[in-house]
Amino acid sequence: MKIDKYIPYLTKEDKIFLIQIIMLLGLIILTKLLLD
């Protein structure tokens, strides 16, 4: 899946969706670090 070719065509909803995924991944990583 080539993300690069979709970047120029992102709508506002797509950007919000991506930000939510990034934040979710960040939370998962943080909890793993804290639990270790």
mmCIF file of the N, C-alpha and C atoms, coordinates in Angstrom:
data_MODEL
# 
_entry.id   MODEL 
# 
loop_
_atom_site.group_PDB 
_atom_site.id 
_atom_site.type_symbol 
_atom_site.label_atom_id 
_atom_site.label_alt_id 
_atom_site.label_comp_id 
_atom_site.label_asym_id 
_atom_site.label_entity_id 
_atom_site.label_seq_id 
_atom_site.pdbx_PDB_ins_code 
_atom_site.Cartn_x 
_atom_site.Cartn_y 
_atom_site.Cartn_z 
_atom_site.occupancy 
_atom_site.B_iso_or_equiv 
_atom_site.pdbx_formal_charge 
_atom_site.auth_seq_id 
_atom_site.auth_comp_id 
_atom_site.auth_asym_id 
_atom_site.auth_atom_id 
_atom_site.pdbx_PDB_model_num 
ATOM 1   N N  . MET A 1 1  ? 0.855   -1.195 0.000  1.00 0.00 ? 1  MET A N  1 
ATOM 2   C CA . MET A 1 1  ? 0.000   0.000  0.000  1.00 0.00 ? 1  MET A CA 1 
ATOM 3   C C  . MET A 1 1  ? 0.887   1.240  0.000  1.00 0.00 ? 1  MET A C  1 
ATOM 4   N N  . LYS A 1 2  ? 0.803   2.001  -1.063 1.00 0.00 ? 2  LYS A N  1 
ATOM 5   C CA . LYS A 1 2  ? 1.637   3.196  -1.180 1.00 0.00 ? 2  LYS A CA 1 
ATOM 6   C C  . LYS A 1 2  ? 0.938   4.384  -0.531 1.00 0.00 ? 2  LYS A C  1 
ATOM 7   N N  . ILE A 1 3  ? 1.462   4.820  0.600  1.00 0.00 ? 3  ILE A N  1 
ATOM 8   C CA . ILE A 1 3  ? 0.842   5.950  1.298  1.00 0.00 ? 3  ILE A CA 1 
ATOM 9   C C  . ILE A 1 3  ? 1.179   7.256  0.592  1.00 0.00 ? 3  ILE A C  1 
ATOM 10  N N  . ASP A 1 4  ? 2.390   7.326  -0.001 1.00 0.00 ? 4  ASP A N  1 
ATOM 11  C CA . ASP A 1 4  ? 2.873   8.575  -0.596 1.00 0.00 ? 4  ASP A CA 1 
ATOM 12  C C  . ASP A 1 4  ? 1.891   9.166  -1.606 1.00 0.00 ? 4  ASP A C  1 
ATOM 13  N N  . LYS A 1 5  ? 1.315   8.327  -2.469 1.00 0.00 ? 5  LYS A N  1 
ATOM 14  C CA . LYS A 1 5  ? 0.469   8.877  -3.520 1.00 0.00 ? 5  LYS A CA 1 
ATOM 15  C C  . LYS A 1 5  ? -0.878  9.346  -2.992 1.00 0.00 ? 5  LYS A C  1 
ATOM 16  N N  . TYR A 1 6  ? -1.227  8.977  -1.748 1.00 0.00 ? 6  TYR A N  1 
ATOM 17  C CA . TYR A 1 6  ? -2.497  9.429  -1.168 1.00 0.00 ? 6  TYR A CA 1 
ATOM 18  C C  . TYR A 1 6  ? -2.351  10.731 -0.392 1.00 0.00 ? 6  TYR A C  1 
ATOM 19  N N  . ILE A 1 7  ? -1.132  11.048 0.026  1.00 0.00 ? 7  ILE A N  1 
ATOM 20  C CA . ILE A 1 7  ? -0.927  12.212 0.890  1.00 0.00 ? 7  ILE A CA 1 
ATOM 21  C C  . ILE A 1 7  ? -1.473  13.518 0.301  1.00 0.00 ? 7  ILE A C  1 
ATOM 22  N N  . PRO A 1 8  ? -1.240  13.835 -0.984 1.00 0.00 ? 8  PRO A N  1 
ATOM 23  C CA . PRO A 1 8  ? -1.760  15.100 -1.509 1.00 0.00 ? 8  PRO A CA 1 
ATOM 24  C C  . PRO A 1 8  ? -3.290  15.159 -1.549 1.00 0.00 ? 8  PRO A C  1 
ATOM 25  N N  . TYR A 1 9  ? -3.925  13.985 -1.527 1.00 0.00 ? 9  TYR A N  1 
ATOM 26  C CA . TYR A 1 9  ? -5.378  13.948 -1.711 1.00 0.00 ? 9  TYR A CA 1 
ATOM 27  C C  . TYR A 1 9  ? -6.139  13.733 -0.413 1.00 0.00 ? 9  TYR A C  1 
ATOM 28  N N  . LEU A 1 10 ? -5.442  13.838 0.726  1.00 0.00 ? 10 LEU A N  1 
ATOM 29  C CA . LEU A 1 10 ? -6.113  13.606 2.005  1.00 0.00 ? 10 LEU A CA 1 
ATOM 30  C C  . LEU A 1 10 ? -7.170  14.678 2.272  1.00 0.00 ? 10 LEU A C  1 
ATOM 31  N N  . THR A 1 11 ? -8.342  14.212 2.712  1.00 0.00 ? 11 THR A N  1 
ATOM 32  C CA . THR A 1 11 ? -9.374  15.148 3.145  1.00 0.00 ? 11 THR A CA 1 
ATOM 33  C C  . THR A 1 11 ? -9.186  15.416 4.634  1.00 0.00 ? 11 THR A C  1 
ATOM 34  N N  . LYS A 1 12 ? -9.961  16.327 5.164  1.00 0.00 ? 12 LYS A N  1 
ATOM 35  C CA . LYS A 1 12 ? -9.866  16.639 6.594  1.00 0.00 ? 12 LYS A CA 1 
ATOM 36  C C  . LYS A 1 12 ? -10.171 15.404 7.429  1.00 0.00 ? 12 LYS A C  1 
ATOM 37  N N  . GLU A 1 13 ? -11.176 14.624 7.009  1.00 0.00 ? 13 GLU A N  1 
ATOM 38  C CA . GLU A 1 13 ? -11.544 13.421 7.750  1.00 0.00 ? 13 GLU A CA 1 
ATOM 39  C C  . GLU A 1 13 ? -10.398 12.412 7.758  1.00 0.00 ? 13 GLU A C  1 
ATOM 40  N N  . ASP A 1 14 ? -9.716  12.282 6.607  1.00 0.00 ? 14 ASP A N  1 
ATOM 41  C CA . ASP A 1 14 ? -8.594  11.346 6.527  1.00 0.00 ? 14 ASP A CA 1 
ATOM 42  C C  . ASP A 1 14 ? -7.475  11.756 7.471  1.00 0.00 ? 14 ASP A C  1 
ATOM 43  N N  . LYS A 1 15 ? -7.198  13.069 7.537  1.00 0.00 ? 15 LYS A N  1 
ATOM 44  C CA . LYS A 1 15 ? -6.136  13.549 8.415  1.00 0.00 ? 15 LYS A CA 1 
ATOM 45  C C  . LYS A 1 15 ? -6.489  13.287 9.871  1.00 0.00 ? 15 LYS A C  1 
ATOM 46  N N  . ILE A 1 16 ? -7.744  13.523 10.250 1.00 0.00 ? 16 ILE A N  1 
ATOM 47  C CA . ILE A 1 16 ? -8.183  13.267 11.624 1.00 0.00 ? 16 ILE A CA 1 
ATOM 48  C C  . ILE A 1 16 ? -8.034  11.779 11.941 1.00 0.00 ? 16 ILE A C  1 
ATOM 49  N N  . PHE A 1 17 ? -8.407  10.925 10.984 1.00 0.00 ? 17 PHE A N  1 
ATOM 50  C CA . PHE A 1 17 ? -8.301  9.479  11.150 1.00 0.00 ? 17 PHE A CA 1 
ATOM 51  C C  . PHE A 1 17 ? -6.851  9.067  11.374 1.00 0.00 ? 17 PHE A C  1 
ATOM 52  N N  . LEU A 1 18 ? -5.950  9.607  10.563 1.00 0.00 ? 18 LEU A N  1 
ATOM 53  C CA . LEU A 1 18 ? -4.524  9.289  10.703 1.00 0.00 ? 18 LEU A CA 1 
ATOM 54  C C  . LEU A 1 18 ? -3.985  9.758  12.045 1.00 0.00 ? 18 LEU A C  1 
ATOM 55  N N  . ILE A 1 19 ? -4.382  10.952 12.465 1.00 0.00 ? 19 ILE A N  1 
ATOM 56  C CA . ILE A 1 19 ? -3.923  11.484 13.749 1.00 0.00 ? 19 ILE A CA 1 
ATOM 57  C C  . ILE A 1 19 ? -4.395  10.596 14.892 1.00 0.00 ? 19 ILE A C  1 
ATOM 58  N N  . GLN A 1 20 ? -5.646  10.109 14.808 1.00 0.00 ? 20 GLN A N  1 
ATOM 59  C CA . GLN A 1 20 ? -6.166  9.235  15.854 1.00 0.00 ? 20 GLN A CA 1 
ATOM 60  C C  . GLN A 1 20 ? -5.379  7.934  15.920 1.00 0.00 ? 20 GLN A C  1 
ATOM 61  N N  . ILE A 1 21 ? -5.018  7.377  14.757 1.00 0.00 ? 21 ILE A N  1 
ATOM 62  C CA . ILE A 1 21 ? -4.230  6.139  14.730 1.00 0.00 ? 21 ILE A CA 1 
ATOM 63  C C  . ILE A 1 21 ? -2.856  6.374  15.358 1.00 0.00 ? 21 ILE A C  1 
ATOM 64  N N  . ILE A 1 22 ? -2.220  7.490  15.000 1.00 0.00 ? 22 ILE A N  1 
ATOM 65  C CA . ILE A 1 22 ? -0.894  7.803  15.545 1.00 0.00 ? 22 ILE A CA 1 
ATOM 66  C C  . ILE A 1 22 ? -0.962  7.970  17.062 1.00 0.00 ? 22 ILE A C  1 
ATOM 67  N N  . MET A 1 23 ? -1.993  8.664  17.543 1.00 0.00 ? 23 MET A N  1 
ATOM 68  C CA . MET A 1 23 ? -2.148  8.854  18.984 1.00 0.00 ? 23 MET A CA 1 
ATOM 69  C C  . MET A 1 23 ? -2.389  7.524  19.681 1.00 0.00 ? 23 MET A C  1 
ATOM 70  N N  . LEU A 1 24 ? -3.186  6.659  19.059 1.00 0.00 ? 24 LEU A N  1 
ATOM 71  C CA . LEU A 1 24 ? -3.474  5.354  19.638 1.00 0.00 ? 24 LEU A CA 1 
ATOM 72  C C  . LEU A 1 24 ? -2.206  4.516  19.736 1.00 0.00 ? 24 LEU A C  1 
ATOM 73  N N  . LEU A 1 25 ? -1.414  4.522  18.661 1.00 0.00 ? 25 LEU A N  1 
ATOM 74  C CA . LEU A 1 25 ? -0.139  3.792  18.679 1.00 0.00 ? 25 LEU A CA 1 
ATOM 75  C C  . LEU A 1 25 ? 0.777   4.363  19.754 1.00 0.00 ? 25 LEU A C  1 
ATOM 76  N N  . GLY A 1 26 ? 0.798   5.684  19.893 1.00 0.00 ? 26 GLY A N  1 
ATOM 77  C CA . GLY A 1 26 ? 1.623   6.315  20.915 1.00 0.00 ? 26 GLY A CA 1 
ATOM 78  C C  . GLY A 1 26 ? 1.210   5.882  22.315 1.00 0.00 ? 26 GLY A C  1 
ATOM 79  N N  . LEU A 1 27 ? -0.093  5.808  22.555 1.00 0.00 ? 27 LEU A N  1 
ATOM 80  C CA . LEU A 1 27 ? -0.589  5.367  23.858 1.00 0.00 ? 27 LEU A CA 1 
ATOM 81  C C  . LEU A 1 27 ? -0.209  3.927  24.134 1.00 0.00 ? 27 LEU A C  1 
ATOM 82  N N  . ILE A 1 28 ? -0.313  3.062  23.118 1.00 0.00 ? 28 ILE A N  1 
ATOM 83  C CA . ILE A 1 28 ? 0.045   1.655  23.279 1.00 0.00 ? 28 ILE A CA 1 
ATOM 84  C C  . ILE A 1 28 ? 1.528   1.519  23.623 1.00 0.00 ? 28 ILE A C  1 
ATOM 85  N N  . ILE A 1 29 ? 2.374   2.269  22.911 1.00 0.00 ? 29 ILE A N  1 
ATOM 86  C CA . ILE A 1 29 ? 3.814   2.223  23.177 1.00 0.00 ? 29 ILE A CA 1 
ATOM 87  C C  . ILE A 1 29 ? 4.115   2.731  24.584 1.00 0.00 ? 29 ILE A C  1 
ATOM 88  N N  . LEU A 1 30 ? 3.452   3.822  24.984 1.00 0.00 ? 30 LEU A N  1 
ATOM 89  C CA . LEU A 1 30 ? 3.675   4.371  26.316 1.00 0.00 ? 30 LEU A CA 1 
ATOM 90  C C  . LEU A 1 30 ? 3.277   3.380  27.403 1.00 0.00 ? 30 LEU A C  1 
ATOM 91  N N  . THR A 1 31 ? 2.139   2.728  27.237 1.00 0.00 ? 31 THR A N  1 
ATOM 92  C CA . THR A 1 31 ? 1.701   1.775  28.257 1.00 0.00 ? 31 THR A CA 1 
ATOM 93  C C  . THR A 1 31 ? 2.647   0.585  28.329 1.00 0.00 ? 31 THR A C  1 
ATOM 94  N N  . LYS A 1 32 ? 3.154   0.134  27.182 1.00 0.00 ? 32 LYS A N  1 
ATOM 95  C CA . LYS A 1 32 ? 4.125   -0.968 27.179 1.00 0.00 ? 32 LYS A CA 1 
ATOM 96  C C  . LYS A 1 32 ? 5.393   -0.552 27.905 1.00 0.00 ? 32 LYS A C  1 
ATOM 97  N N  . LEU A 1 33 ? 5.862   0.673  27.675 1.00 0.00 ? 33 LEU A N  1 
ATOM 98  C CA . LEU A 1 33 ? 7.065   1.158  28.355 1.00 0.00 ? 33 LEU A CA 1 
ATOM 99  C C  . LEU A 1 33 ? 6.831   1.262  29.860 1.00 0.00 ? 33 LEU A C  1 
ATOM 100 N N  . LEU A 1 34 ? 5.657   1.742  30.244 1.00 0.00 ? 34 LEU A N  1 
ATOM 101 C CA . LEU A 1 34 ? 5.357   1.899  31.671 1.00 0.00 ? 34 LEU A CA 1 
ATOM 102 C C  . LEU A 1 34 ? 5.202   0.545  32.359 1.00 0.00 ? 34 LEU A C  1 
ATOM 103 N N  . LEU A 1 35 ? 4.617   -0.435 31.646 1.00 0.00 ? 35 LEU A N  1 
ATOM 104 C CA . LEU A 1 35 ? 4.423   -1.748 32.251 1.00 0.00 ? 35 LEU A CA 1 
ATOM 105 C C  . LEU A 1 35 ? 5.733   -2.516 32.379 1.00 0.00 ? 35 LEU A C  1 
ATOM 106 N N  . ASP A 1 36 ? 6.684   -2.216 31.497 1.00 0.00 ? 36 ASP A N  1 
ATOM 107 C CA . ASP A 1 36 ? 7.999   -2.848 31.615 1.00 0.00 ? 36 ASP A CA 1 
ATOM 108 C C  . ASP A 1 36 ? 8.801   -2.117 32.690 1.00 0.00 ? 36 ASP A C  1 
# 
